[in-house]
Amino acid sequence: MSPEQRPTASEIRAVIERELAPLALDVTDDSARHAGHAGARQGGHFSVRLVCAAFRGRPPLERHRMVYRAVAPLLGRGIHALSIIAQTPDESSPT
């Protein structure tokens, strides 16, 4: 898949905002750091950090599943790796 067809950080941000209404969200395209890695040909590498009230009372695995469900429409378009930090408002540190 060519880089032009892959999702962008802004597309990932938009679907997460729409599906999870995070209080804070940071999406970074780390693909350039993985150039030459075998998986880089299969898709982009992204880091997502979000703070969301919907995560309260949910274990980390369920939080990650929520994020993956939100970005599911984009996964088939070339996301090879998605690093997730999913926190509740009580867990996040002020920035």
N, CA and C of each residue as an Amber inpcrd file, in Angstrom:
protein
   285
   0.8430000  -1.1810000   0.0000000   0.0000000   0.0000000   0.0000000
   0.8850000   1.2400000   0.0000000   0.5650000   2.1740000  -0.8530000
   1.3880000   3.3770000  -0.9420000   1.0800000   4.3070000   0.2280000
   2.0610000   5.0990000   0.6280000   1.8550000   6.0360000   1.7290000
   0.6830000   6.9920000   1.4980000   0.3970000   7.3040000   0.2490000
  -0.6980000   8.2330000  -0.0550000  -2.0720000   7.6390000   0.2880000
  -2.1760000   6.3110000   0.2920000  -3.4420000   5.6480000   0.5720000
  -3.6470000   5.3800000   2.0610000  -2.5930000   5.4720000   2.8280000
  -2.6590000   5.1750000   4.2580000  -3.3790000   6.2790000   5.0200000
  -3.9680000   5.9260000   6.1560000  -4.6030000   6.9590000   6.9830000
  -3.5620000   7.9510000   7.5020000  -3.9920000   9.1410000   7.7490000
  -3.1220000  10.1620000   8.3250000  -3.4320000  10.3060000   9.8060000
  -2.5390000  10.9540000  10.5190000  -2.7640000  11.2150000  11.9390000
  -4.0560000  12.0130000  12.1320000  -4.3470000  12.9350000  11.2380000
  -5.5660000  13.7420000  11.3800000  -6.8230000  12.8990000  11.1620000
  -6.7620000  11.8940000  10.2690000  -7.9160000  11.0000000  10.0870000
  -8.1310000  10.1420000  11.3310000  -7.0450000   9.6520000  11.9070000
  -7.1470000   8.8620000  13.1320000  -7.7180000   9.7210000  14.2480000
  -7.2170000  10.9460000  14.3520000  -7.7170000  11.8830000  15.3680000
  -9.2250000  12.1050000  15.2080000  -9.6700000  12.3060000  13.9990000
 -11.0850000  12.5960000  13.7510000 -11.9910000  11.4410000  14.1710000
 -11.6100000  10.2030000  13.8510000 -12.4800000   9.0870000  14.2180000
 -12.4760000   8.8510000  15.7210000 -11.3380000   9.0350000  16.3690000
 -11.2920000   8.8760000  17.8250000 -12.1210000   9.9610000  18.5020000
 -12.0050000  11.1930000  18.0230000 -12.8140000  12.2770000  18.6010000
 -14.2970000  11.9980000  18.4420000 -14.6880000  11.5170000  17.2770000
 -16.0990000  11.2480000  17.0120000 -16.6210000  10.0810000  17.8580000
 -15.8460000   9.0260000  17.9940000 -16.3070000   7.8120000  18.6670000
 -16.1530000   7.8360000  20.1850000 -15.1090000   8.4870000  20.6910000
 -14.8210000   8.4100000  22.1190000 -14.8960000   9.7390000  22.8610000
 -14.9870000  10.8460000  22.1590000 -15.0520000  12.1850000  22.7710000
 -14.0060000  12.3630000  23.8770000 -12.7310000  12.2000000  23.5410000
 -11.6940000  12.3230000  24.5690000 -11.5580000  13.7550000  25.0800000
 -11.0990000  13.8590000  26.3110000 -10.8220000  15.1670000  26.9070000
  -9.4790000  15.7000000  26.4170000  -8.5760000  14.7780000  26.0860000
  -7.2640000  15.1310000  25.5260000  -6.8920000  14.0340000  24.5410000
  -6.2520000  14.4230000  23.4630000  -5.8790000  13.4590000  22.4310000
  -4.6290000  13.9290000  21.7090000  -3.6850000  13.0150000  21.5840000
  -2.4490000  13.2760000  20.8640000  -2.2220000  12.1070000  19.9130000
  -2.1360000  12.3580000  18.6300000  -1.8770000  11.3130000  17.6370000
  -0.6050000  11.6990000  16.8890000   0.3580000  10.7850000  16.8780000
   1.6430000  11.0450000  16.2370000   1.9100000   9.9830000  15.1820000
   2.3280000  10.4160000  14.0080000   2.7300000   9.4910000  12.9520000
   4.2160000   9.2080000  13.1400000   4.5180000   7.9770000  13.5700000
   5.8990000   7.5640000  13.8150000   6.4850000   6.7900000  12.6410000
   5.8220000   6.7900000  11.5180000   6.2220000   5.9630000  10.3750000
   7.6550000   6.2160000   9.9260000   8.0790000   7.4520000   9.9150000
   9.4310000   7.7720000   9.4450000  10.5020000   7.1080000  10.3090000
  10.2070000   6.9300000  11.5840000  11.1670000   6.2790000  12.4870000
  11.2830000   4.7840000  12.2180000  10.3460000   4.2300000  11.4690000
  10.3340000   2.7940000  11.2040000  10.6580000   2.4690000   9.7420000
  11.1180000   3.4360000   9.0060000  11.4930000   3.2000000   7.6010000
  12.5420000   2.0930000   7.5450000  12.3510000   1.1770000   6.6220000
  13.2760000   0.0630000   6.4940000  12.8430000  -1.1600000   7.2750000
  11.9780000  -0.9800000   8.2560000  11.4050000  -2.0910000   9.0230000
  10.4690000  -2.8630000   8.1030000  10.4770000  -4.1820000   8.1840000
   9.6650000  -5.0020000   7.2710000   8.1950000  -4.6090000   7.3050000
   7.6590000  -4.3070000   8.4670000   6.2500000  -3.9400000   8.5890000
   5.9190000  -2.5860000   8.0110000   6.9290000  -1.7550000   7.7920000
   6.6860000  -0.4140000   7.2590000   6.0580000  -0.4690000   5.8750000
   6.3310000  -1.5310000   5.1440000   5.7220000  -1.6750000   3.8200000
   4.2320000  -2.0000000   3.9250000   3.8170000  -2.5630000   5.0570000
   2.4270000  -2.9650000   5.2470000   1.5500000  -1.8280000   5.7560000
   2.1530000  -0.7850000   6.2790000   1.3580000   0.3260000   6.7780000
   2.1370000   1.2260000   7.7060000   1.4460000   2.2500000   8.1870000
   2.0720000   3.2470000   9.0360000   2.1240000   2.8500000  10.4930000
   2.9730000   3.5310000  11.2360000   3.1260000   3.3520000  12.6750000
   2.6370000   4.6350000  13.3500000   1.7340000   4.4980000  14.2950000
   1.1560000   5.6510000  14.9680000   1.1710000   5.4550000  16.4710000
   1.3000000   6.5620000  17.2040000   1.1760000   6.5810000  18.6570000
  -0.0480000   7.4190000  18.9980000  -0.8500000   6.9000000  19.9250000
  -2.0540000   7.6010000  20.3530000  -2.0310000   7.6910000  21.8720000
  -2.1970000   8.8830000  22.3790000  -2.3600000   9.1040000  23.8220000
  -3.6660000   9.8370000  24.0000000  -4.5660000   9.2650000  24.7990000
  -5.8320000   9.9340000  25.0110000  -6.2980000   9.7930000  26.4390000
  -7.0530000  10.7980000  26.8490000  -7.6780000  10.8410000  28.1620000
  -9.1690000  10.8730000  27.9100000  -9.8840000   9.9080000  28.5090000
 -11.2910000   9.7710000  28.1950000 -12.0660000   9.3240000  29.4330000
 -13.1530000  10.0090000  29.7340000 -13.9900000   9.6340000  30.8750000
 -14.5890000   8.2500000  30.6900000 -14.8140000   7.8220000  29.4670000
 -15.4020000   6.5050000  29.1970000 -14.4880000   5.3650000  29.6400000
 -13.2260000   5.6430000  29.9350000 -12.3000000   4.6160000  30.3800000
 -12.4180000   4.3130000  31.8760000 -13.1340000   5.1350000  32.6070000
 -13.2610000   4.9240000  34.0620000 -13.8140000   3.5300000  34.3480000
 -13.1490000   2.8320000  35.2690000 -13.5950000   1.5120000  35.6850000
 -13.3060000   0.4010000  34.6940000 -12.5970000   0.7140000  33.6210000
 -12.2980000  -0.2940000  32.5970000 -10.8080000  -0.6450000  32.6500000
 -10.4970000  -1.9310000  32.5420000  -9.0860000  -2.3260000  32.5480000
  -8.3910000  -1.8920000  31.2570000  -7.0560000  -1.8570000  31.2780000
  -6.3070000  -1.4090000  30.1030000  -6.6580000  -2.1510000  28.8130000
  -6.8220000  -3.4500000  28.8690000  -7.1320000  -4.2000000  27.6550000
  -8.4560000  -3.7400000  27.0430000  -9.4500000  -3.5100000  27.8610000
 -10.7400000  -3.0370000  27.3360000 -10.6150000  -1.6290000  26.7500000
  -9.8140000  -0.7910000  27.3660000  -9.5860000   0.5610000  26.8420000
  -8.9680000   0.4900000  25.4480000  -7.9770000  -0.3880000  25.2940000
  -7.3330000  -0.5440000  23.9840000  -8.3310000  -1.0650000  22.9570000
  -9.1740000  -1.9870000  23.3720000 -10.1930000  -2.5040000  22.4500000
 -11.1440000  -1.3950000  22.0110000 -11.4700000  -0.4940000  22.9110000
 -12.3340000   0.6370000  22.5640000 -11.6790000   1.5110000  21.4940000
 -10.3880000   1.7490000  21.6470000  -9.6610000   2.5660000  20.6660000
  -9.5990000   1.8300000  19.3260000  -9.2900000   0.5360000  19.3660000
  -9.2400000  -0.2400000  18.1130000 -10.5930000  -0.2650000  17.4160000
 -11.6960000  -0.3650000  18.1760000 -13.0310000  -0.3190000  17.5550000
 -13.2510000   1.0280000  16.8740000 -12.7890000   2.0910000  17.5100000
 -12.9710000   3.4350000  16.9450000 -12.2250000   3.5870000  15.6160000
 -11.0110000   3.0370000  15.5450000 -10.2060000   3.2030000  14.3280000
 -10.3730000   2.0470000  13.3430000 -11.2290000   1.1000000  13.6450000
 -11.4150000  -0.0920000  12.7950000 -11.5970000   0.2320000  11.3110000
 -12.3760000   1.2610000  10.9530000 -12.5410000   1.5540000   9.5200000
 -11.2250000   1.9250000   8.8230000 -10.2430000   2.3590000   9.5870000
  -8.9610000   2.7700000   9.0020000  -7.9220000   1.6570000   8.9890000
  -8.1320000   0.6240000   9.7810000  -7.1200000  -0.4270000   9.9080000
  -6.8280000  -1.1110000   8.5800000  -7.8300000  -1.3750000   7.7890000
  -7.6330000  -2.0180000   6.5020000  -6.9500000  -1.1350000   5.4770000
  -6.7890000   0.1310000   5.8120000  -6.1410000   1.0750000   4.8960000
  -4.6670000   1.2650000   5.1850000  -4.1110000   0.4620000   6.0710000
  -2.6700000   0.5320000   6.2270000  -2.1330000   1.0750000   7.5260000
  -2.6880000   0.6370000   8.6320000  -2.0630000   0.9090000   9.9230000
  -1.3690000  -0.3870000  10.3180000  -0.0520000  -0.3560000  10.3820000
   0.7010000  -1.5540000  10.7590000   0.8270000  -1.6510000  12.2780000
   1.0600000  -0.5260000  12.9420000   1.2620000  -0.5330000  14.3850000
   0.5750000   0.6730000  15.0070000  -0.0520000   0.4240000  16.1540000
  -0.7430000   1.4870000  16.8780000  -0.3650000   1.3600000  18.3490000
   0.4180000   2.2970000  18.8360000   0.8200000   2.3370000  20.2340000
  -0.2140000   3.1930000  20.9710000  -0.7820000   2.6680000  22.0620000
  -1.8850000   3.3530000  22.7380000  -1.5630000   3.5780000  24.2070000
  -1.7580000   4.8020000  24.6560000  -1.7830000   5.1330000  26.0790000
  -3.1820000   5.6840000  26.3260000  -3.9830000   4.9290000  27.0820000
  -5.3850000   5.2740000  27.3150000  -5.6020000   5.4890000  28.8070000
  -5.8930000   6.7360000  29.1800000  -6.0100000   7.0930000  30.5910000
  -7.3670000   7.7100000  30.9130000  -7.7490000   7.5960000  32.1810000
  -8.9240000   8.3050000  32.6710000  -8.4700000   9.7100000  33.0660000
  -9.4130000  10.6330000  33.2680000  -9.0130000  11.9740000  33.7020000
  -8.2420000  11.9500000  35.0250000  -8.5610000  11.0020000  35.9070000
  -7.8610000  10.9020000  37.1910000  -6.4280000  10.4250000  37.0390000
  -6.1250000   9.6990000  35.9850000  -4.7920000   9.1340000  35.7670000
  -3.8670000  10.0610000  35.0110000  -4.4160000  10.9810000  34.2730000
  -3.5750000  11.8350000  33.4320000  -2.9240000  12.9230000  34.2670000
  -1.7280000  13.2760000  33.8520000  -1.0310000  14.3730000  34.5340000
  -1.2990000  15.6640000  33.7660000  -1.4020000  16.7710000  34.4470000
  -1.6320000  18.0410000  33.7460000  -0.4850000  18.3410000  32.7980000
  -0.8100000  18.9140000  31.6500000   0.2220000  19.2530000  30.6820000
   0.4620000  20.7390000  30.6430000
